[in-house]
Amino acid sequence: MTSGTVHDVVIIGHGIAGAALAWEFLLRGHQPLVIDRLASTTSSLVAAGIVTPITGQRVALGWRIAEFWPVATAFYHATAALLGTNFFHRLPHVRLLSSADEERRWAEKQHDPAFKEWLVSPAPDPLIPKGIIPSPGFAMHSGWLDVPNWLAASRDFLRARNALLHAEAGPVTPNPNGPATIQTSAGPITARHIVFCQGHEASSHPLFSWLRWKSAKGEILDLNIPSLPSDRILNRGVWLLPLGGNRFRTGSGYAWDDFSSTPTPSARAAIESKLQNLLQLPYEVTGHSAAVRPIIRESRAVIGRHPSHPSIAFFNGLGSKGVLHAPWYARQLADCLLHNSPVEYESDLCRND
C-alpha cells in the first residue's frame, strides 16, 4: 500500500458480510480495500449457505423473505458475471414434517397465496426419494451458496485488483473530523470509512463490546452417501445438502457456552441422532467442522456508523441467515456510507434500546 494513501473504504474481514459489502462497492464502480487475516476456520467458511423460505417448527415464512430473496439472487448473479462462475445454486428443498403439530400448521397455511408462491409446482415425483424415511411434506423453491468457493474466488478477484491485504488488523484511531487510521501488521492504513466485518471476533473489540452478543457455536458433518439422489435439499429436524456426486453435508445445532472452533463428539452424536430420523441409507462421515455464528440482539444484522466515531462503521450479526440477508444489508450500508442515507432503525448500530 502506498504511504500516505487515503482509501475511500477499508473493510476489515472477508467473510460473508465483508465480501458482500466489498462486492456492493465494486458493483457501484468503487474500489474498497479489504483487510483479512485469512483464518482457516470461520463461521462463513463452515456455513452451509442454504436459503430456506419456509422455516422452523412453526412452518412459517422466513422474515421478509419476499424482500431479501430477489435482492440476494440478483446480487449473486451479478457477482457470477464478473467471477465467471456461478456459486449460487437453485435447488428444490423438500421439507418433511416431523410432528402432528407441524402437520396441523402446514394444513392451515399451504393454500395461503403467500406460501403457495414458494412451493415447487409440480413437486419432485416422488417427493421422498428411496432411502429417506417417509412422512408428509412439501417442496419449496430454495438454493444454496457455495460459500467457501465464492469467498475464494472473491479473494482472487480482489487480489488481482490490489484490493485485498493479507494482514492482522490492530488498534484504530478514530478521527471525528476526517479519515481514521487502523494499525495493521502490514503498517497503518487510513480511510474515510473503516468497516468492521469480523463476525464473533468483534465481540471482544473495545469499540463494539457494548453490544448484546448472543453468539452460538454450530457444527456440521460432511458425508458420503452413495445411493441418495442429489437433486434436492432434504430437511426433517436436520438438513441434508447435496454437494455433488455422493457428497452431502448435514448439521448443525446451537451451543451457547462454547466459543471454540473445535468439533466435539457430543455435537456429532446429536447430529447423527437426528439424521437417523431422516435417512435409512448407510453413510460415511468424511469431515467434521465447527465455528461460532455471530448473533446480536434479535438474531438479525446490525449495521451502521459508530455512535461516537462517524468514520467507523459495523456490519455483523448475520447469524445463520447470512447468505440471504447480507446483500440487502450491504446495499443499505453502502448507501449510508456513500450518501449518508439512514439505515433501518431495527438494524442500526446506534439503536438505543
N, C-alpha and C positions, 0 to 999 in steps of 0.2 A: 504494500500500500504506500502511496506517495505521501511523504511527510508534508503536513500542512493541509492535506485534502480534507474538505468538509463534505461528507456524504449527505444526501437528502434523507435517507432512511437506512438504519442499520437494524437488522433483525437478529436477535440472539436466540438460536435454536432452530433446527431444521427438522422438527417432527411434523405432524400433520398441520398444526396451527402455523408454524413458521413457514413451511413450504407453501401453504395456501396463501398466506399473506404475500410472500415473495412473488408468487405467480400472479396475484391480483395486481401488483405493481408492474410486473413485466407485461401483462396483457394490456395495461394502460399506457405503455410506452416509457415507463420509468425503470431505472436500474437500481435495485436495492443492493446492499451488501449484507450477506448472511454470514454470521459467525457461528460455527458449530464445532463441538469437540469430538464429533464422530464417535459417540459411545456405541458399544457393541450391543447393548440391551436397553431399549427404551419402550415406553408404552406404545408408541407409534409403530415400532418395528415388530412388536408382538401382536398388534391389533389384527383381528380377522378382517376388518373393513366391510362388514355386512351392513347393508341398508335395509331395514325392515319396516314397512309401512304400518302393519298391524301387529301390536306387541303385547306382551305381558299376560299374566293370568286373567286380567280383566278383558282381554281380547279387544283392546282399544286402538283407535288410530293414533299413530305417533304424533307427538306435539308438533303442530304446524307443518305437518308433512307436505301439504299441498303447496306451501311456500318454499320449503327447503329443497324438495326433490328437483323441481325444474332448474333451480339455480345450480345445484350440485351437478346434475347430469350435463348441463351446458358448460360448466366450468371444466369438468374432466375431459369433455370433448375438445375444448379449446386447448388444454394442455397437451392432449394427444396429438393435435395437429402440429404443434411445434416440436414435440418429442419424437414424432414419427412412429409411435407405438401407442396402442390403446391399453390402458391399465384398468379401466372400469368396465366390468363385465356384467351385462344384464343377464339375469338367470331367474327362472321361477323359484319361488320359495314356498315349500309345502309345509304348512303349519298343522300339526296333528294335535288334537285336543286331548288333554290328559285327565280330565275330571268331568263329572256331571255338571258342576258349576260352570266350567268353561263351555261345555256344550250348550247349556241354557243361555249363557251370554251371547254366544255366536248365533243361536237360533233367533234371538231378538234383534240382531244387528245386520245379518247377512243380506237383507233386502233393502237396507238403507242405502240410498244413492251415494252417500259419502263413502261408504265402504265398498259398494259394488264397483266403483271406478278403479279400485286397486286389485280387483280379482282377475286372474288369468282366465280368459274365455276363448276357446274351450280349455279346460284344465288338462294337464297331462293325463293320459289314459294308458295304463291305470294310474290313479293318483298316488298310490303307495306301491313302490317297486318291490319286487321279491327281495326278501332279506330284511325288510322293515316290519316291525310289529304293527298289525292293522289297528286303526282306530278312526273315528270320524275326523275330518279335517277339510282344508281348503287350500287352494294355490293362489298366491298373490304375486304381483309384479315386485321384483326386487333386483338386487345386484350387489356386487362387491368390488372393492378397490384392492388391487394387489399392492398393498401399502409399501412393503419393503422395496419392491422393484420400481414403483413410482418414485419413491424418495431417492433411490439410487440414480435413476435417470434424471431426476430434478437436480441432484448434486452435480452430475456431469454437465448438464446444461448450464448451470450457474458457473461452474469452474471454467468452462470454455469462454465465458464472458468476463472473467476476473471478478465475479460477483460472489464468490464463496471463499471464506477464510477459515482454514482449519486451525482453531486456537481455543484456549480456555478463556472464558470471559471473567473479568475480575471486577473490582470496585468501579462504580460510576460516579462521576462528578456532575451533578445537575447544574444547569445554568438558567435562572429564571428569565433572563433577557436574551437568550440566544442558544446556540448549539451546546449540546452536552458532550462529555468525553467519557469513554469507558476504557479502562485499562484491560489489555489482553496479553496473553503470553507471547503475542507477536508484536506488541507495542501498543501505544494509545491510539484510539480511533475516535474521531469527532464526527458528530452528525446532528442534523436539525431535529431528527426524531430517532430515538433508540427504543425499540420494541422488544420486550422480554416475552419469549415464547418457549419457556423451559420446562413445561409440564410440572410434575410433582417437585422437581428440584427447586422451583421458585418459592415453595412453601417456607424455605429457610432463608430466603433473600430478605435483607433488612427493609427493603422498600415495600415488600408485599406480605410480610409475615402477619400483619394485622387482619388479613382476610380470613374468613371462616372456612378453613380447609377440611374436607371430608374424604380425602383420597383413599382408594381401596386397591388392594393387590388382586390381580387376575392371573389365571394360569390356563394354558391351552396345551393340547396334545396334538402332535402330528401322527397320522395313522396311515397304514397301508391296508386297503380293503379290496381284494382282487375282484370280487363278484358284484360290487354295487355300482349301479349306473351313476354317471357323473353329470347328468343333465339337469339337476335341481339341487337347491339347498333344502335340507330337511331339519325339522325342529319339533321336538316334544320334550320340553324340560331342559334340553341341551341341543345346541345347533350342530349340524354336521355339514361342513362346507367342502365341496369338491374342488380340488386344485388342478385336476388334470390327471389322466391315466388312472392309476389306483390310489393316488394320494388324496387324503382328506385331512381336515383339521376340525377339532371339536373343543368346546370349552363353555364357560370359562370361570364363573364363580366370583365371589367377592370376599376378601379378607380385610378387616378393618384395623387389625393390630400388628400387621407385618408389612413393613415398607422396604423389604429387600427385594432383589430380583432373582432370588434363589428358588427354583422349583421345589415343591415339597411333596413327599409321599402321600400325605393326607389329602392334598388337593387332587392329586392324580387319582386316588381311590374314589373320591367324591365324584369326579367327572366320569370315571368308568362305571360307577354305580348307576348314574343317570343314563349313561349310554346303554346299559342293559335293558332299559325300558323303551329303547328306540330300535336297537339293532339286534338282529338274530344271527348275523354272519360272524365268522371268526375274523379277527383283525390283529394287526401288529402295531404296537406303539413304536414309532421311529424317532420321535422327538418330544421334548417337554420343555416349555419355556414359561417365564413369568415376568411381570412388570407391574408397576404401580400406575393406575389411572389417576390423572389429576382431576379431582372433583372439588368444586367450590359451591357454596350456597345451595341452590336447588338443583344441583347436578346439571347446570347449564352454563354456557360460555360466559366468561367475564372479559370485557374489552374496554378500552378507553385510555385516556390520559391519566397520569398520576395526579391526585388531587392537589399536591403541593409542588409538583415539578412538571410543567406542561411539555417539556421536551422528552419526557419519559412516558412510554405507553406500555400496555399489557394486553396479551391475548393468551387465554388459558382456560382451564376448566371444561374442556370438551367432553371429558368422561368417556363413555362408551359410544357416543354418537358423533365422533369427530369427523368421519368421512362425510356424513350427511350435513352437519352443521357448519363445518369450517369454511366452505366457500361463501356462504351467506354472511357470516360474521367478518370474514376477511374483507368483503365488499364494504360493510359498514365502517370498519376501522380505517380502511384506505380513504373513504370519504371524509372521515373525521380528521385524519392527518393532513390530507391534501387540501380540503375545502373547509375545514373547521365545522363540519356538519355534526350535529349531536348524535350520539348513539342511543339506542333504546334504553329507557330507564332501568328495566329489569336486568339488563346485562351490563350496565355501566359500572366500571370500576369505582367510580366516585359515589355510588349509591350509599345513602347514609342510614340504611336500616339493617 
